[in-house]
Amino acid sequence: MLQLRNQAQAEDAVQETLMAAIRGAKDFAGKSSVRTWLVGILKHKIVDLIRRASRERPLDLPDEEASLEDFDALYREDGHYASVPAEWGDPEAALSQRRFFETLEGCLEGLPKNTARVFMMREVMGIETDEICKELAITATNCWVLLYRARMSLRACLEERWFAIGA
């Protein structure tokens, strides 16, 4: 749902994944867990849906997604942080908490659609930058800008909504 941002498409992706798993069950060698195998199939189904959607309509990248000036205030002229980021405590413990993922999901939903899509494809799904650029018809520079913006926005959002309130 976070990647596709459409309930119907997310449900279709899951159904297609299950159908592919049923059809390919005899080929499952058991070298990984069933969950890992299913997630791998789901990743490919999501990429297929994104690919299909990008053929149907061009992606609009508003100027607001390409500007880095929003983050200039975070740094001094020498490149150091203007204010040191808040202490995040034990990130490993936070990851194990369901509320953290709910907060992260809320932060991701606050990102512009294409910024969130690029972040999810790269950081969650593990898709290489070249493939993301090809699938979304963007340049590598634009991809890195979107990733930077996503990371900075998520950092600020998580500091405000999770780490600053003591989780």
MARPAVEX-518838 format. One record per residue: residue number from 1; residue in one letter; x, y, z of N, C-alpha, C, CB in turn. Coordinates in nm, 2 decimals. Atoms other than C-alpha are relative to their C-alpha. Glycine has a CB too. Example, Ala and Ser with C-alpha at 12.3 -4.5 7.8 and 13.67 -1.06 7.14 Angstrom:
<lobas>
   resi   resn      n_u      n_v      n_w     ca_u     ca_v     ca_w      c_u      c_v      c_w     cb_u     cb_v     cb_w
      1      A     0.09    -0.12     0.00     1.23    -0.45     0.78     0.09     0.12     0.00    -0.10     0.00     0.12
      2      S    -0.09    -0.11     0.00     1.37    -0.11     0.71    -0.08     0.11     0.08     0.04     0.05    -0.14
</lobas>
This chain:
<lobas>
   resi   resn      n_u      n_v      n_w     ca_u     ca_v     ca_w      c_u      c_v      c_w     cb_u     cb_v     cb_w
      1      M     0.08    -0.12     0.00     0.00     0.00     0.00     0.09     0.13     0.00    -0.09     0.00     0.12
      2      L    -0.08    -0.12     0.00     0.28     0.24     0.08     0.07     0.03    -0.14     0.11    -0.02     0.10
      3      Q    -0.06    -0.02     0.13     0.44     0.18    -0.26    -0.09     0.04    -0.11     0.07    -0.13    -0.04
      4      L     0.09    -0.02     0.11     0.14     0.18    -0.48    -0.10     0.12     0.03    -0.08    -0.12    -0.02
      5      R     0.09    -0.11    -0.04    -0.08     0.43    -0.28    -0.13    -0.01    -0.06     0.07     0.14    -0.04
      6      N     0.13     0.03     0.05    -0.39     0.27    -0.41    -0.05    -0.13     0.05     0.00     0.01    -0.16
      7      Q     0.05     0.12    -0.06    -0.59     0.02    -0.22    -0.03    -0.11    -0.10    -0.13     0.03     0.08
      8      A     0.03     0.10     0.10    -0.72    -0.16    -0.53     0.12    -0.06    -0.06    -0.10     0.06    -0.11
      9      Q    -0.12     0.06     0.06    -0.38    -0.19    -0.69     0.08    -0.08     0.10     0.09     0.12    -0.05
     10      A    -0.07     0.08    -0.10    -0.23    -0.31    -0.36    -0.06    -0.14     0.02     0.00     0.08     0.14
     11      E     0.07     0.13    -0.01    -0.50    -0.58    -0.33     0.03    -0.08    -0.12    -0.15     0.02     0.02
     12      D    -0.03     0.08     0.13    -0.44    -0.68    -0.70     0.14    -0.06     0.01    -0.01     0.09    -0.12
     13      A    -0.14     0.04    -0.01    -0.06    -0.70    -0.63     0.01    -0.13     0.09     0.09     0.11     0.05
     14      V     0.00     0.11    -0.10    -0.12    -0.93    -0.33    -0.07    -0.13    -0.07    -0.07     0.04     0.13
     15      Q     0.07     0.11     0.07    -0.37    -1.15    -0.53     0.09    -0.06    -0.11    -0.13     0.05    -0.05
     16      E    -0.09     0.06     0.10    -0.13    -1.18    -0.82     0.11    -0.07     0.05     0.04     0.12    -0.09
     17      T    -0.11     0.07    -0.06     0.15    -1.27    -0.59    -0.05    -0.14     0.05     0.04     0.08     0.12
     18      L     0.05     0.13    -0.05    -0.06    -1.55    -0.43    -0.03    -0.09    -0.11    -0.13     0.02     0.08
     19      M     0.03     0.09     0.12    -0.17    -1.68    -0.77     0.13    -0.04    -0.06    -0.08     0.08    -0.11
     20      A    -0.13     0.04     0.05     0.19    -1.68    -0.89     0.07    -0.10     0.09     0.10     0.12    -0.02
     21      A    -0.06     0.10    -0.10     0.30    -1.86    -0.57    -0.07    -0.14    -0.02    -0.02     0.05     0.14
     22      I     0.07     0.12     0.02     0.03    -2.12    -0.62     0.04    -0.07    -0.13    -0.15     0.02     0.00
     23      R    -0.05     0.05     0.13     0.13    -2.17    -0.99     0.14    -0.05     0.01    -0.02     0.10    -0.11
     24      G    -0.14     0.04     0.00     0.50    -2.19    -0.90     0.04    -0.07     0.12     0.08     0.13    -0.01
     25      A    -0.03     0.07    -0.13     0.48    -2.38    -0.57     0.09    -0.12    -0.03    -0.13    -0.05     0.06
     26      K    -0.09     0.12     0.03     0.64    -2.69    -0.74     0.14     0.04    -0.02    -0.06    -0.08    -0.12
     27      D    -0.13    -0.04     0.03     0.94    -2.48    -0.83     0.07     0.06     0.12    -0.01     0.11    -0.11
     28      F    -0.06    -0.05    -0.13     1.00    -2.35    -0.47     0.09    -0.10     0.06    -0.11     0.04     0.10
     29      A    -0.10     0.09    -0.04     1.32    -2.51    -0.37     0.02     0.00     0.15     0.13     0.04    -0.06
     30      G    -0.02     0.00    -0.14     1.30    -2.42     0.00     0.13     0.06     0.05    -0.02    -0.14     0.05
     31      K    -0.13    -0.06    -0.04     1.63    -2.24     0.00    -0.01     0.13     0.08     0.09     0.03    -0.12
     32      S     0.04    -0.12    -0.08     1.46    -1.94     0.17    -0.13    -0.03     0.07     0.00     0.13    -0.09
     33      S     0.13     0.02    -0.06     1.16    -1.90     0.39    -0.11     0.03    -0.10    -0.01     0.09     0.13
     34      V     0.11    -0.02     0.09     0.82    -1.90     0.23    -0.03     0.15     0.00    -0.12    -0.08     0.05
     35      R     0.02    -0.14     0.00     0.78    -1.54     0.34     0.09     0.08    -0.09     0.01     0.05     0.15
     36      T    -0.10    -0.07     0.09     1.10    -1.43     0.17    -0.03    -0.02    -0.14     0.14    -0.05     0.03
     37      W     0.04     0.04     0.14     0.99    -1.61    -0.15    -0.12     0.08    -0.04    -0.03    -0.15    -0.01
     38      L     0.12    -0.08     0.04     0.65    -1.44    -0.14     0.03     0.15    -0.01    -0.11    -0.02     0.11
     39      V    -0.04    -0.14     0.01     0.80    -1.10    -0.07     0.07     0.03    -0.13     0.09     0.05     0.12
     40      G    -0.07    -0.01     0.13     1.03    -1.15    -0.37    -0.10     0.01    -0.12     0.10    -0.11    -0.02
     41      I     0.10     0.00     0.10     0.73    -1.23    -0.59    -0.08     0.13     0.00    -0.10    -0.12     0.01
     42      L     0.08    -0.12    -0.02     0.54    -0.93    -0.45     0.08     0.12    -0.06    -0.03     0.03     0.14
     43      K    -0.08    -0.11     0.05     0.83    -0.69    -0.53    -0.01     0.00    -0.15     0.15    -0.02     0.04
     44      H     0.01     0.00     0.15     0.82    -0.80    -0.90    -0.14     0.04    -0.04     0.04    -0.14    -0.05
     45      K     0.14    -0.04     0.04     0.44    -0.76    -0.91    -0.02     0.15     0.01    -0.10    -0.08     0.09
     46      I     0.01    -0.14    -0.02     0.47    -0.41    -0.77     0.07     0.07    -0.11     0.06     0.04     0.14
     47      V    -0.08    -0.06     0.11     0.74    -0.32    -1.03    -0.08    -0.01    -0.13     0.14    -0.07    -0.01
     48      D     0.08     0.01     0.12     0.51    -0.46    -1.30    -0.11     0.10     0.00    -0.05    -0.15    -0.01
     49      L     0.11    -0.10    -0.01     0.22    -0.24    -1.18     0.05     0.14    -0.03    -0.07    -0.01     0.13
     50      I    -0.06    -0.13     0.02     0.45     0.06    -1.17     0.03     0.02    -0.15     0.12     0.03     0.09
     51      R    -0.04     0.00     0.14     0.58    -0.02    -1.52    -0.12     0.02    -0.09     0.08    -0.13    -0.04
     52      R     0.12    -0.01     0.07     0.23    -0.06    -1.65    -0.06     0.14     0.01    -0.10    -0.10     0.04
     53      A     0.05    -0.13    -0.03     0.12     0.27    -1.49     0.08     0.11    -0.07    -0.01     0.03     0.15
     54      S    -0.09    -0.10     0.06     0.42     0.46    -1.63    -0.02     0.00    -0.15     0.15    -0.02     0.04
     55      R     0.03     0.00     0.14     0.33     0.35    -1.98    -0.13     0.07    -0.03     0.00    -0.15    -0.05
     56      E     0.13    -0.06     0.02    -0.02     0.47    -1.94     0.00     0.15     0.01    -0.10    -0.06     0.09
     57      R     0.00    -0.14    -0.02     0.06     0.82    -1.82     0.14     0.04     0.04    -0.11     0.05     0.10
     58      P    -0.13    -0.04    -0.04     0.38     1.02    -1.78     0.00     0.05     0.15     0.05     0.12    -0.09
     59      L    -0.01    -0.05    -0.14     0.50     1.10    -1.43     0.02     0.15     0.00     0.11    -0.08     0.08
     60      D    -0.02    -0.14    -0.02     0.47     1.46    -1.33     0.09     0.02     0.12    -0.14     0.07     0.02
     61      L    -0.09    -0.03    -0.11     0.75     1.58    -1.12     0.00     0.15     0.02     0.15    -0.04    -0.03
     62      P     0.01    -0.15    -0.02     0.65     1.92    -0.98     0.13     0.06     0.05    -0.11     0.02     0.10
     63      D    -0.12    -0.06    -0.04     0.92     2.17    -0.91     0.03    -0.01     0.14    -0.01     0.15    -0.04
     64      E    -0.02     0.01    -0.14     0.86     2.13    -0.54     0.08    -0.12     0.04    -0.13     0.00     0.07
     65      E    -0.07     0.12    -0.03     1.01     1.78    -0.56     0.15     0.01    -0.04    -0.06    -0.12    -0.07
     66      A    -0.14    -0.01     0.06     1.33     1.90    -0.74     0.08     0.10     0.08    -0.01     0.03    -0.14
     67      S    -0.08    -0.11    -0.07     1.43     2.19    -0.50     0.06    -0.05     0.13    -0.10     0.11     0.03
     68      L    -0.07     0.04    -0.13     1.69     2.13    -0.23     0.00     0.11     0.10     0.14    -0.05    -0.04
     69      E    -0.02    -0.12    -0.08     1.66     2.48    -0.09    -0.07    -0.02     0.14    -0.06     0.12    -0.07
     70      D     0.08     0.02    -0.13     1.41     2.35     0.18     0.09    -0.04     0.11    -0.11    -0.10    -0.02
     71      F    -0.09     0.05    -0.11     1.70     2.19     0.36     0.13     0.08     0.02     0.04    -0.14    -0.04
     72      D    -0.12    -0.08    -0.02     1.96     2.46     0.33     0.01     0.05     0.15     0.00     0.12    -0.09
     73      A     0.00    -0.05    -0.14     1.86     2.59     0.68     0.05    -0.10     0.10    -0.14     0.05     0.04
     74      L    -0.05     0.10    -0.09     1.96     2.26     0.83     0.15     0.00     0.02    -0.04    -0.14    -0.05
     75      Y    -0.15     0.01     0.01     2.33     2.32     0.75     0.06     0.14     0.01     0.05    -0.07    -0.12
     76      R    -0.08    -0.12     0.00     2.59     2.59     0.82     0.08     0.01    -0.13     0.09     0.01     0.13
     77      E    -0.08    -0.01     0.12     2.81     2.72     0.55     0.11    -0.10    -0.01     0.06     0.14    -0.01
     78      D    -0.11     0.10     0.00     3.09     2.48     0.65    -0.05    -0.14    -0.02     0.07     0.01     0.13
     79      G     0.06     0.14     0.03     2.85     2.18     0.58    -0.04    -0.07     0.12     0.11    -0.07    -0.07
     80      H     0.04     0.07    -0.13     2.79     2.09     0.95    -0.14     0.04     0.03     0.09     0.04     0.12
     81      Y     0.14    -0.03    -0.03     2.44     2.07     1.09     0.00     0.13     0.08    -0.05    -0.12     0.09
     82      A     0.02    -0.12    -0.07     2.31     2.40     1.21    -0.04    -0.03     0.15    -0.11     0.09    -0.06
     83      S     0.03     0.06    -0.13     2.16     2.21     1.51     0.01    -0.15    -0.01    -0.15     0.05     0.05
     84      V    -0.03     0.14     0.00     2.26     1.86     1.60    -0.13    -0.07     0.00     0.09    -0.04     0.12
     85      P     0.12     0.08     0.00     1.99     1.60     1.52    -0.03    -0.05     0.14     0.01    -0.11    -0.10
     86      A     0.04     0.05    -0.13     1.79     1.48     1.82     0.05    -0.14     0.02    -0.15     0.00     0.02
     87      E    -0.05     0.14    -0.03     1.92     1.16     1.99    -0.12    -0.09    -0.03     0.04    -0.01     0.15
     88      W     0.10     0.09     0.05     1.73     0.87     1.84    -0.01    -0.12     0.10     0.03    -0.05    -0.14
     89      G     0.01     0.11    -0.09     1.79     0.63     2.13     0.05    -0.13    -0.06    -0.14    -0.02     0.05
     90      D    -0.03     0.13     0.06     1.81     0.27     2.03    -0.08    -0.03    -0.12    -0.01    -0.12     0.11
     91      P     0.08     0.02     0.12     1.70     0.24     1.67    -0.05    -0.14    -0.01     0.07     0.04    -0.12
     92      E     0.03     0.14     0.01     1.70    -0.14     1.69    -0.13    -0.03     0.08     0.11    -0.09     0.04
     93      A     0.12     0.03    -0.08     1.44    -0.14     1.97    -0.12     0.07    -0.06     0.03     0.06     0.14
     94      A     0.11    -0.07     0.07     1.23     0.12     1.78    -0.05    -0.08    -0.11     0.04     0.13    -0.04
     95      L     0.04     0.07     0.11     1.22    -0.10     1.48    -0.09    -0.12     0.03     0.12    -0.06    -0.08
     96      S     0.08     0.11    -0.04     1.07    -0.38     1.67    -0.14     0.04     0.05     0.07    -0.08     0.11
     97      Q     0.12    -0.05    -0.05     0.78    -0.17     1.78    -0.10     0.03    -0.11     0.02     0.12     0.09
     98      R     0.10    -0.02     0.10     0.46    -0.17     1.57    -0.03     0.15    -0.02    -0.13    -0.08     0.03
     99      R     0.03    -0.15     0.00     0.39     0.20     1.66     0.10     0.07    -0.09    -0.01     0.06     0.14
    100      F    -0.10    -0.06     0.08     0.72     0.29     1.50    -0.04    -0.01    -0.15     0.14    -0.06     0.02
    101      F     0.03     0.02     0.14     0.61     0.14     1.17    -0.13     0.08    -0.04    -0.02    -0.14    -0.03
    102      E     0.12    -0.08     0.03     0.27     0.32     1.19     0.04     0.14    -0.01    -0.10    -0.02     0.12
    103      T    -0.05    -0.14     0.01     0.46     0.65     1.25     0.07     0.01    -0.13     0.09     0.03     0.12
    104      L    -0.07     0.00     0.12     0.69     0.57     0.96    -0.09     0.01    -0.12     0.10    -0.12    -0.01
    105      E     0.09     0.01     0.10     0.40     0.49     0.74    -0.07     0.14    -0.02    -0.11    -0.10     0.02
    106      G     0.05    -0.14     0.00     0.24     0.83     0.83     0.09     0.10    -0.06    -0.04     0.04     0.14
    107      C    -0.10    -0.09     0.05     0.56     1.01     0.75     0.01    -0.03    -0.15     0.14    -0.02     0.07
    108      L    -0.01     0.03     0.15     0.58     0.83     0.41    -0.12     0.05    -0.07     0.02    -0.15    -0.02
    109      E     0.12    -0.06     0.07     0.23     0.93     0.33     0.00     0.15    -0.01    -0.13    -0.04     0.08
    110      G    -0.01    -0.15     0.01     0.32     1.29     0.39     0.10     0.04    -0.11     0.05     0.05     0.13
    111      L    -0.10    -0.04     0.11     0.59     1.28     0.12    -0.08     0.01    -0.13     0.11    -0.11    -0.02
    112      P     0.05     0.00     0.13     0.51     1.37    -0.24     0.00    -0.14    -0.06     0.07     0.10    -0.09
    113      K     0.02     0.13     0.05     0.39     1.07    -0.43     0.13    -0.06    -0.07    -0.11     0.00    -0.10
    114      N    -0.12     0.05     0.07     0.70     1.03    -0.66     0.12    -0.02     0.09     0.03     0.08    -0.12
    115      T    -0.11     0.00    -0.09     0.94     1.10    -0.38    -0.01    -0.13     0.09     0.00     0.12     0.09
    116      A     0.03     0.13    -0.08     0.78     0.82    -0.16     0.03    -0.12    -0.09    -0.14     0.01     0.05
    117      R    -0.02     0.12     0.09     0.78     0.58    -0.46     0.14    -0.03    -0.02    -0.07     0.03    -0.13
    118      V    -0.14     0.02     0.02     1.15     0.63    -0.53     0.06    -0.05     0.13     0.07     0.13    -0.05
    119      F    -0.06     0.05    -0.13     1.24     0.59    -0.16    -0.04    -0.14     0.03    -0.05     0.09     0.11
    120      M     0.04     0.14    -0.02     1.03     0.27    -0.13     0.07    -0.09    -0.09    -0.15    -0.01    -0.01
    121      M    -0.06     0.09     0.09     1.17     0.12    -0.44     0.15    -0.02     0.03    -0.01     0.06    -0.15
    122      R    -0.14     0.02    -0.03     1.53     0.19    -0.34     0.03    -0.06     0.14     0.07     0.14    -0.01
    123      E    -0.04     0.03    -0.14     1.54     0.16     0.04    -0.08    -0.12     0.05    -0.02     0.11     0.08
    124      V     0.08     0.11    -0.06     1.26    -0.09     0.11     0.01    -0.12    -0.09    -0.15     0.04     0.02
    125      M     0.00     0.11     0.10     1.24    -0.30    -0.21     0.14    -0.04    -0.05    -0.08     0.03    -0.12
    126      G    -0.14     0.03     0.03     1.62    -0.28    -0.27     0.02     0.00    -0.15     0.03    -0.14     0.05
    127      I    -0.02    -0.01     0.14     1.58    -0.20    -0.64     0.12     0.10    -0.03    -0.13     0.05    -0.07
    128      E    -0.12    -0.08     0.04     1.90    -0.06    -0.80    -0.05     0.13    -0.07     0.09    -0.07    -0.09
    129      T     0.03    -0.13     0.05     1.90     0.31    -0.90    -0.02     0.00    -0.15     0.11     0.10     0.04
    130      D     0.02     0.01     0.15     1.94     0.23    -1.27    -0.13    -0.05    -0.04     0.11    -0.08    -0.06
    131      E     0.13     0.06     0.03     1.63     0.02    -1.27    -0.11     0.09     0.03    -0.01    -0.14     0.07
    132      I     0.10    -0.10    -0.04     1.43     0.28    -1.08    -0.01     0.11    -0.11     0.04     0.06     0.14
    133      C    -0.01    -0.11     0.10     1.54     0.55    -1.33    -0.07    -0.05    -0.13     0.14     0.04    -0.03
    134      K     0.06     0.06     0.12     1.44     0.32    -1.62    -0.15    -0.02     0.01     0.06    -0.14    -0.03
    135      E     0.14     0.02    -0.02     1.10     0.23    -1.47    -0.08     0.12     0.01    -0.02    -0.09     0.12
    136      L     0.08    -0.12    -0.03     1.00     0.58    -1.37     0.04     0.11    -0.10     0.03     0.05     0.14
    137      A    -0.04    -0.09     0.10     1.17     0.75    -1.67     0.05     0.13     0.06    -0.12     0.03    -0.10
    138      I    -0.07    -0.12    -0.06     1.38     0.99    -1.46     0.15    -0.02    -0.01    -0.04     0.01     0.15
    139      T    -0.14     0.00     0.00     1.74     1.08    -1.46     0.06    -0.05     0.13     0.06     0.14    -0.04
    140      A    -0.07     0.04    -0.12     1.99     0.94    -1.21     0.01     0.12     0.10     0.14    -0.06    -0.03
    141      T    -0.01    -0.12    -0.08     2.04     1.29    -1.08    -0.13     0.03     0.07     0.04     0.13    -0.08
    142      N     0.13    -0.03    -0.06     1.67     1.34    -1.02    -0.03    -0.11     0.10    -0.11     0.00    -0.11
    143      C     0.02     0.11    -0.10     1.65     1.00    -0.85     0.07     0.03     0.13     0.05    -0.14    -0.06
    144      W    -0.08    -0.02    -0.12     1.93     1.09    -0.61    -0.06     0.12     0.08     0.14     0.03    -0.03
    145      V     0.06    -0.12    -0.06     1.76     1.43    -0.54    -0.13    -0.04     0.08    -0.04     0.11    -0.10
    146      L     0.12     0.05    -0.07     1.43     1.25    -0.46     0.03    -0.08     0.12    -0.08    -0.08    -0.10
    147      L    -0.04     0.08    -0.12     1.61     1.01    -0.23     0.05     0.09     0.11     0.11    -0.10    -0.05
    148      Y    -0.05    -0.09    -0.10     1.78     1.29    -0.05    -0.11     0.07     0.07     0.10     0.10    -0.06
    149      R     0.11    -0.07    -0.05     1.46     1.48    -0.01    -0.09    -0.09     0.09    -0.09     0.06    -0.11
    150      A     0.08     0.09    -0.08     1.28     1.17     0.12     0.07    -0.03     0.13    -0.02    -0.13    -0.08
    151      R    -0.07     0.03    -0.13     1.55     1.09     0.37     0.00     0.12     0.10     0.15    -0.03    -0.03
    152      M     0.00    -0.11    -0.09     1.57     1.44     0.50    -0.14     0.03     0.06     0.04     0.13    -0.08
    153      S     0.13    -0.02    -0.04     1.19     1.47     0.52    -0.04    -0.11     0.10    -0.10     0.00    -0.12
    154      L     0.03     0.11    -0.09     1.16     1.13     0.69     0.07     0.02     0.13     0.04    -0.13    -0.06
    155      R    -0.07    -0.03    -0.13     1.43     1.23     0.94    -0.07     0.10     0.08     0.15     0.05    -0.04
    156      A     0.07    -0.11    -0.07     1.25     1.55     1.03    -0.13    -0.05     0.06    -0.02     0.12    -0.09
    157      C     0.13     0.05    -0.04     0.91     1.37     1.05     0.02    -0.09     0.12    -0.07    -0.06    -0.11
    158      L    -0.02     0.09    -0.11     1.04     1.09     1.27     0.06     0.06     0.12     0.10    -0.11    -0.05
    159      E    -0.05    -0.07    -0.12     1.23     1.32     1.50    -0.12     0.07     0.07     0.10     0.11    -0.04
    160      E     0.12    -0.07    -0.06     0.90     1.52     1.55    -0.10    -0.10     0.05    -0.06     0.09    -0.11
    161      R     0.12     0.09    -0.03     0.65     1.23     1.56     0.04    -0.12     0.08    -0.06    -0.04    -0.12
    162      W    -0.04     0.12    -0.07     0.86     0.95     1.72     0.11     0.03     0.10     0.05    -0.10    -0.10
    163      F    -0.11    -0.01    -0.10     1.19     1.03     1.88    -0.01     0.12     0.09     0.13     0.01    -0.08
    164      A     0.02    -0.11    -0.09     1.11     1.37     2.02    -0.10    -0.02     0.11    -0.04     0.13    -0.08
    165      I     0.11     0.03    -0.10     0.81     1.24     2.21     0.04    -0.12     0.09    -0.13    -0.02    -0.06
    166      G    -0.04     0.11    -0.09     1.01     0.96     2.37    -0.06    -0.13    -0.04    -0.03     0.03     0.14
    167      A     0.06     0.12     0.05     0.84     0.70     2.15    -0.10    -0.06     0.10     0.10    -0.10    -0.04
</lobas>
